[in-house]
Amino acid sequence: MGRPFVGYSHVFSFNDPAGMCPRCEGVGEAVDIDERELIDLDKSINEGAFKFSAYAPGTWYWKWYKLTRLFDADCKLRDYSKEDLDLLLYAEPQPLKNPPPDWYATAKYEGVVHRFRRTYPDGVRDTHKGQTARDLARIIHRTTCPECKGARLNQAALSCRIDGRNIDDLSRLSIADLLALAETWTMPEVAPALENLIGQLRTLIDLGLGYLQLGRTTPSLSGGEAQRIKMVRHLAVL
């Protein structure tokens, strides 16, 4: 019943490729890195310009960037030309035009920031421990997805509205407010679905959950709330 019509139920699911936000893939959060915590422009490569422990002086990656012989390892990064700095930090994988004699035959050069983003696309994982975990927590940050604003859905799904509200707007209403709104809708084309929705919302309110939002995730619920939600699901099956 929403307008404009954009499709059926699957296009309103952030778990379905047809509905999920392409930027965050339906998560509602975006991963970004603080380059100031990864790169120190006031240091040279030899002085430790790479602030991630895996790229510290003496490590394999540190030696690998020196091995390219593309950069003056004693020059502070701030003094690099724009072209050299972009090459050091942001270059996508590419073969070296004039590889040094001891360069790996099949290896491709890749900028530090580009490699970091590719290696840690999802941010900090529980598998990382010790200094690496501390470095990642310092460098990587999760923010609300700038494209969907946390709605988890793509713009097509969010463009479809009922009385000026899209599915995310409705999910953010309290169950009590959503019930009050749904009871004003006149939709003979989908009367059975609307009747079922109103019945389920009333059941949630009878269980004392009228203050919750349908968009609230299960991990954020208390034990008692989760138990009552479980009861509602059983009632729905019955």
Backbone hydrogen bonds in HBPLUS format (Angstrom, degrees):
<---DONOR---> <-ACCEPTOR-->    atom                        ^
c    i                          cat <-CA-CA->   ^        H-A-AA   ^      H-
h    n   atom  resd res      DA  || num        DHA   H-A  angle D-A-AA Bond
n    s   type  num  typ     dist DA aas  dist angle  dist       angle   num
A0003-ARG N   A0161-ARG O   2.92 MM 158  5.32 159.8  1.96 139.2 140.9     1
A0161-ARG N   A0003-ARG O   2.97 MM 158  5.32 167.8  1.98 123.7 126.4     2
A0011-VAL N   A0008-TYR O   3.01 MM   3  6.01 153.6  2.08 135.3 140.6     3
A0012-PHE N   A0009-SER O   2.99 MM   3  5.53 163.3  2.02 118.3 123.6     4
A0013-SER N   A0010-HIS O   3.29 MM   3  5.31 158.7  2.33 109.5 109.1     5
A0016-ASP N   A0013-SER O   3.21 MM   3  5.43 164.6  2.23 107.0 111.6     6
A0019-GLY N   A0016-ASP O   2.83 MM   3  5.40 150.0  1.92 118.9 127.9     7
A0020-MET N   A0016-ASP O   2.86 MM   4  5.86 157.7  1.91 165.1 170.9     8
A0154-ASN N   A0019-GLY O   2.81 MM 135  5.75 149.5  1.90 151.4 153.0     9
A0021-CYS N   A0152-ARG O   3.00 MM 131  5.40 149.1  2.09 124.7 121.7    10
A0025-GLU N   A0021-CYS O   2.75 MM   4  5.20 124.2  2.06 144.7 158.6    11
A0027-VAL N   A0024-CYS O   3.26 MM   3  5.47 157.7  2.31 106.9 113.5    12
A0145-CYS N   A0028-GLY O   3.08 MM 117  5.41 174.0  2.08 123.5 122.7    13
A0030-ALA N   A0143-THR O   2.67 MM 113  5.32 164.4  1.70 159.2 164.8    14
A0143-THR N   A0030-ALA O   2.91 MM 113  5.32 165.6  1.93 155.4 160.0    15
A0032-ASP N   A0141-HIS O   2.94 MM 109  5.47 167.7  1.95 164.0 168.0    16
A0141-HIS N   A0032-ASP O   2.83 MM 109  5.47 171.7  1.84 166.4 167.8    17
A0034-ASP N   A0139-ILE O   2.79 MM 105  5.26 161.0  1.82 155.0 161.6    18
A0037-GLU N   A0034-ASP O   2.85 MM   3  5.46 146.4  1.96 115.4 125.2    19
A0038-LEU N   A0035-GLU O   3.07 MM   3  4.87 145.7  2.19  93.7 104.2    20
A0039-ILE N   A0035-GLU O   2.78 MM   4  5.80 158.7  1.82 156.8 160.2    21
A0051-LYS N   A0038-LEU O   2.80 MM  13  4.91 162.4  1.83 137.1 140.1    22
A0040-ASP N   A0049-ALA O   2.80 MM   9  4.74 157.9  1.84 141.3 147.5    23
A0043-LYS N   A0040-ASP O   3.21 MM   3  5.76 158.6  2.26 119.9 120.5    24
A0078-ARG N   A0041-LEU O   2.82 MM  37  4.88 138.2  2.00 156.2 142.8    25
A0077-LEU N   A0043-LYS O   3.11 MM  34  6.20 165.8  2.13 137.2 133.9    26
A0047-GLU N   A0044-SER O   3.05 MM   3  4.96 128.5  2.32  93.1 107.3    27
A0049-ALA N   A0044-SER O   3.03 MM   5  5.37 130.7  2.29 135.8 142.2    28
A0048-GLY N   A0045-ILE O   3.22 MM   3  5.32 160.2  2.26 103.5 109.4    29
A0046-ASN N   A0073-ALA O   2.97 MM  27  5.53 165.7  1.99 155.8 151.8    30
A0055-TYR N   A0052-PHE O   2.78 MM   3  5.46 160.2  1.82 125.4 132.4    31
A0056-ALA N   A0053-SER O   3.26 MM   3  4.99 169.2  2.28 104.0 105.3    32
A0059-THR N   A0056-ALA O   2.98 MM   3  5.73 164.4  2.01 148.8 151.4    33
A0063-LYS N   A0059-THR O   3.05 MM   4  6.30 162.0  2.08 151.4 155.9    34
A0064-TRP N   A0060-TRP O   2.86 MM   4  6.08 146.1  1.97 145.9 156.7    35
A0065-TYR N   A0061-TYR O   3.00 MM   4  6.33 156.5  2.06 155.9 159.0    36
A0066-LYS N   A0062-TRP O   3.21 MM   4  6.46 153.3  2.29 144.0 151.4    37
A0067-LEU N   A0063-LYS O   2.82 MM   4  5.95 143.3  1.95 142.4 153.5    38
A0069-ARG N   A0066-LYS O   3.09 MM   3  5.66 148.3  2.19 113.9 121.7    39
A0075-CYS N   A0072-ASP O   3.16 MM   3  5.45 165.1  2.19 111.7 116.3    40
A0079-ASP N   A0076-LYS O   2.88 MM   3  5.53 151.1  1.96 118.1 126.7    41
A0080-TYR N   A0077-LEU O   3.05 MM   3  5.27 165.4  2.07 110.2 114.7    42
A0085-LEU N   A0081-SER O   2.90 MM   4  6.12 163.6  1.93 158.8 163.6    43
A0086-ASP N   A0082-LYS O   2.91 MM   4  6.02 161.7  1.94 149.3 154.3    44
A0087-LEU N   A0083-GLU O   2.99 MM   4  6.14 152.2  2.07 141.5 149.5    45
A0088-LEU N   A0084-ASP O   2.89 MM   4  6.12 155.7  1.95 147.2 153.5    46
A0089-LEU N   A0085-LEU O   2.95 MM   4  6.09 158.1  2.00 150.1 155.6    47
A0090-TYR N   A0086-ASP O   2.78 MM   4  5.25 150.8  1.86 138.1 148.0    48
A0112-VAL N   A0088-LEU O   2.83 MM  24  6.29 159.6  1.87 149.8 146.7    49
A0113-VAL N   A0089-LEU O   2.80 MM  24  5.01 123.2  2.13 122.0 139.3    50
A0114-HIS N   A0089-LEU O   3.20 MM  25  6.69 151.3  2.28 160.9 165.8    51
A0111-GLY N   A0091-ALA O   2.78 MM  20  4.47 170.8  1.79 133.0 135.5    52
A0094-GLN N   A0109-TYR O   2.87 MM  15  5.28 144.8  1.99 143.6 155.0    53
A0109-TYR N   A0094-GLN O   2.65 MM  15  5.28 144.3  1.77 158.7 151.5    54
A0103-TRP N   A0100-PRO O   3.01 MM   3  5.30 161.7  2.05 122.6 122.2    55
A0107-ALA N   A0104-TYR O   3.18 MM   3  5.26 153.7  2.25 106.3 114.3    56
A0115-ARG N   A0111-GLY O   2.84 MM   4  5.97 160.4  1.88 153.6 159.2    57
A0116-PHE N   A0112-VAL O   2.92 MM   4  6.13 157.4  1.97 148.9 155.5    58
A0117-ARG N   A0113-VAL O   2.96 MM   4  6.20 165.8  1.98 154.9 157.6    59
A0118-ARG N   A0114-HIS O   3.07 MM   4  6.24 155.3  2.13 145.3 152.2    60
A0119-THR N   A0115-ARG O   2.84 MM   4  6.00 151.4  1.92 149.4 157.5    61
A0120-TYR N   A0116-PHE O   2.95 MM   4  6.08 152.8  2.02 152.0 158.3    62
A0123-GLY N   A0120-TYR O   3.38 MM   3  5.42 167.0  2.40 105.2 108.3    63
A0128-HIS N   A0125-ARG O   3.22 MM   3  5.91 164.9  2.24 117.8 121.7    64
A0133-ALA N   A0129-LYS O   3.28 MM   4  4.85 161.9  2.32 107.8 110.8    65
A0134-ARG N   A0130-GLY O   3.11 MM   4  6.47 155.8  2.17 148.9 156.3    66
A0135-ASP N   A0131-GLN O   2.81 MM   4  6.01 155.1  1.87 150.8 157.7    67
A0136-LEU N   A0132-THR O   2.91 MM   4  6.14 163.6  1.94 153.4 157.6    68
A0137-ALA N   A0133-ALA O   3.00 MM   4  6.15 157.1  2.06 145.4 151.5    69
A0138-ARG N   A0134-ARG O   3.15 MM   4  6.30 138.8  2.33 136.0 146.3    70
A0138-ARG N   A0135-ASP O   3.09 MM   3  5.11 126.2  2.39  94.9 109.1    71
A0139-ILE N   A0135-ASP O   2.90 MM   4  6.12 149.1  2.00 150.5 159.6    72
A0140-ILE N   A0136-LEU O   2.77 MM   4  5.50 166.7  1.78 149.9 154.6    73
A0149-LYS N   A0145-CYS O   2.85 MM   4  5.20 132.3  2.08 141.8 152.0    74
A0151-ALA N   A0148-CYS O   3.07 MM   3  5.28 165.2  2.09 110.7 115.1    75
A0158-LEU N   A0154-ASN O   3.15 MM   4  6.42 158.3  2.20 149.7 156.4    76
A0159-SER N   A0155-GLN O   2.94 MM   4  5.96 122.6  2.28 136.1 149.1    77
A0159-SER N   A0156-ALA O   3.17 MM   3  5.17 141.3  2.33  96.4 107.5    78
A0160-CYS N   A0157-ALA O   3.37 MM   3  5.72 153.2  2.45 104.9 111.8    79
A0162-ILE N   A0165-ARG O   2.79 MM   3  5.26 158.6  1.83 148.8 148.2    80
A0165-ARG N   A0162-ILE O   3.01 MM   3  5.26 166.0  2.03 113.7 118.0    81
A0170-LEU N   A0166-ASN O   3.05 MM   4  6.37 159.9  2.09 156.1 161.7    82
A0171-SER N   A0167-ILE O   2.96 MM   4  6.09 150.5  2.05 138.9 147.1    83
A0172-ARG N   A0168-ASP O   3.08 MM   4  6.25 132.9  2.31 143.9 154.9    84
A0172-ARG N   A0169-ASP O   3.28 MM   3  5.31 137.5  2.47  94.7 106.0    85
A0173-LEU N   A0170-LEU O   3.21 MM   3  5.39 156.5  2.27 102.8 109.9    86
A0215-GLY N   A0171-SER O   3.02 MM  44  4.77 148.9  2.12 137.9 128.2    87
A0178-LEU N   A0174-SER O   2.81 MM   4  6.07 157.6  1.86 157.0 164.4    88
A0175-ILE N   A0212-LEU O   2.71 MM  37  5.79 138.6  1.88 165.4 177.5    89
A0179-LEU N   A0175-ILE O   2.92 MM   4  6.06 155.9  1.97 145.5 151.5    90
A0176-ALA N   A0210-GLY O   2.97 MM  34  4.78 154.7  2.04 142.8 134.7    91
A0180-ALA N   A0176-ALA O   3.08 MM   4  6.33 162.7  2.11 146.2 150.6    92
A0181-LEU N   A0177-ASP O   3.04 MM   4  6.26 150.2  2.13 143.3 151.0    93
A0182-ALA N   A0178-LEU O   2.81 MM   4  6.02 166.4  1.83 154.6 158.5    94
A0183-GLU N   A0179-LEU O   2.96 MM   4  6.08 151.3  2.04 153.7 160.0    95
A0184-THR N   A0181-LEU O   2.97 MM   3  5.45 156.8  2.02 112.6 120.2    96
A0185-TRP N   A0182-ALA O   3.12 MM   3  5.33 156.2  2.18 106.2 113.5    97
A0190-VAL N   A0187-MET O   3.06 MM   3  5.71 147.3  2.17 119.4 127.1    98
A0194-LEU N   A0190-VAL O   3.00 MM   4  6.24 162.9  2.03 160.2 165.9    99
A0195-GLU N   A0191-ALA O   2.86 MM   4  6.00 159.0  1.90 154.4 160.2   100
A0196-ASN N   A0192-PRO O   3.00 MM   4  6.19 155.3  2.06 144.1 150.6   101
A0197-LEU N   A0193-ALA O   2.91 MM   4  6.15 157.7  1.96 148.0 154.2   102
A0198-ILE N   A0194-LEU O   2.97 MM   4  6.20 168.4  1.98 153.2 155.6   103
A0199-GLY N   A0195-GLU O   3.00 MM   4  6.17 155.5  2.06 143.8 150.9   104
A0200-GLN N   A0196-ASN O   2.96 MM   4  6.21 157.5  2.01 151.2 156.5   105
A0201-LEU N   A0197-LEU O   2.95 MM   4  6.20 158.9  2.00 154.0 160.1   106
A0202-ARG N   A0198-ILE O   2.98 MM   4  6.15 157.0  2.03 148.0 154.0   107
A0203-THR N   A0199-GLY O   3.04 MM   4  6.28 149.4  2.14 141.1 149.5   108
A0204-LEU N   A0200-GLN O   3.05 MM   4  6.36 155.5  2.11 147.4 153.0   109
A0205-ILE N   A0201-LEU O   3.05 MM   4  6.35 154.5  2.11 146.7 153.6   110
A0206-ASP N   A0202-ARG O   2.86 MM   4  6.13 156.4  1.91 149.2 155.8   111
A0207-LEU N   A0203-THR O   3.04 MM   4  6.30 135.4  2.25 140.7 152.4   112
A0207-LEU N   A0204-LEU O   3.19 MM   3  5.10 129.5  2.46  91.3 104.6   113
A0209-LEU N   A0204-LEU O   2.93 MM   5  5.32 160.2  1.97 151.8 149.5   114
A0208-GLY N   A0205-ILE O   2.89 MM   3  5.04 159.6  1.93 110.1 114.9   115
A0212-LEU N   A0209-LEU O   3.08 MM   3  5.67 162.0  2.12 119.2 124.5   116
A0216-ARG N   A0213-GLN O   3.11 MM   3  5.36 164.3  2.13 109.1 113.9   117
A0220-SER N   A0217-THR O   3.09 MM   3  5.70 146.5  2.21 115.1 124.2   118
A0221-LEU N   A0218-THR O   2.99 MM   3  5.42 167.1  2.01 120.1 124.2   119
A0226-ALA N   A0222-SER O   2.92 MM   4  6.11 166.4  1.94 156.4 160.1   120
A0227-GLN N   A0223-GLY O   3.00 MM   4  6.18 150.4  2.09 142.8 150.9   121
A0228-ARG N   A0224-GLY O   3.05 MM   4  6.30 153.6  2.12 144.8 151.2   122
A0229-ILE N   A0225-GLU O   2.87 MM   4  6.17 155.2  1.94 152.5 160.0   123
A0230-LYS N   A0226-ALA O   2.93 MM   4  6.15 150.9  2.02 141.8 149.9   124
A0231-MET N   A0227-GLN O   3.01 MM   4  6.35 146.1  2.12 140.5 149.6   125
A0232-VAL N   A0228-ARG O   3.01 MM   4  6.35 154.0  2.07 146.3 152.7   126
A0233-ARG N   A0229-ILE O   3.01 MM   4  6.36 152.5  2.09 148.9 156.0   127
A0234-HIS N   A0230-LYS O   3.05 MM   4  6.39 152.2  2.13 145.8 153.1   128
A0235-LEU N   A0231-MET O   2.91 MM   4  6.24 157.6  1.97 151.1 157.6   129
A0236-ALA N   A0232-VAL O   2.84 MM   4  6.10 151.5  1.92 147.6 155.7   130
A0237-VAL N   A0233-ARG O   3.07 MM   4  6.36 150.6  2.16 144.0 150.7   131
A0238-LEU N   A0234-HIS O   3.00 MM   4  6.33 157.9  2.05 149.4 155.5   132
